[in-house]
Amino acid sequence: QVQLVESGGGLVQPGGSLRLSCAASGFTFRVYAMTWHRQAPGKERELVAAISSGGVGTNYADSVKGRFTISRDNAKNTMYLQMNSLKPEDTAVYYCNVVRLGTPYWGQGTQVTVSS
């Protein structure tokens, strides 16, 4: 079965960096586009970044452009989100996602808290 496991979240000061990982299993990772989403308290889940199956094509929400970088290692079945220059408004639970055969799959999420 499809499994997505996020890790790498934590508490960081404004201006700091974190690198999130999403370990995937149960499907042919290298053929699927993948996405990162986040959900802050009291807000809807929003798309943060997307990456094509081969890793060449990427897209970002305007709010994170120039600060976040999405990448993937198809040999390791893992996707990453490098987050730099973090702001308090980046505080959220971050989720990775894949849509396989029309069904979306989500990990359990990893908490990112940006606070001094």
N, C-alpha and C positions, 0 to 999 in steps of 0.2 A: 504494500500500500504506500501511497505518497506520504512522505514525511519531510517536513521542513523544520529545522531547529536553529533558532537565532541565538546568538551569543555576542558578548562584547559590550553590552550596555553598562551604565554606571552613573556615578555622580561626577560631574566635571565643572570647573569654574568657567564663567564666560570667557571666550577667547581660546578655550582649550580644544582638544581633539579627542576623538574616539574612532575606533574602527569596528564596525559591526560585521559579523559573519553569519551566513545562512548555509547550513549543511543540508544538502538534499539527498534523498534516497527514494527508491520505489518507482522511479521513472527514468527515462533516458534524458538526463539533464541537458546534454549538449544540444538537443534539438528544440528546446523551448526558450522563448523569451521569458525573462524574469523581472519582477518589480519589487521595490521597497515602498511601503506605505507607513504612515504614522497616525496615531490617534492621541490627541491631547484630551485632558479631562473636560467633559462637557462639549466636546467638538466631534464632528464627524471624521471618520477615517479619510485621509487624503493621500493621493499618490505623491511620492517624493521623487522617485527616479525609476527609470526602466532601462533594460539592456537587452539587446538582441541575442539570439541564440549563440552566435559566434563571438559576441562581445564587441563587435565593431561599432554598432549603432547604440547611442545612448540618448536619453532625454531626461530633463530635470524640471521640477517645479521652479517657477520663478523665484520663490522664496529661498531656494538653496543653491541656485546657479552660482558657480564660482567658488563655492565653499565645500560642496559635497562631490565626491567622485564614486560612481558605481563601477564595479568591475566583477569579473568572474574568472574562475579557473576550472575549465571543463574537465581537466584531468583529475581534479580533486572533488568534483561535484559540489563546488562551493561558490557562493556569491558574496561580495563584500560591499560595504558602504563606508568609505573614508569620509569622516565628518570633521572639518576644520573650522576655525573661527566660530565656534558654537555660541549661540545666543540663548537667553532664557526662553525665548519663544520656540526653540527647538525641543523643549521638554515634551516628551510624549512616549508612548509605547510604540516601538518600531517593529513592523511585521514584514516578513518576506512572503511573496505570493507567486504562484504559478497557476495558469489556467490550462488544464489538460482535458482534452475532449469536451470542452465546454463547461467544465466544472472547476471553480476556483478552489485552490487549496491554500491554507494559511498555516504559518507556524504559531507558536504560543506567544510570541512577542518577547522583546527585551526592552526594559525600561531605561530611558535616557533622561537624566535630570541635569539641567544646566542651572547652576545657582552658586552664588558666592557665600 
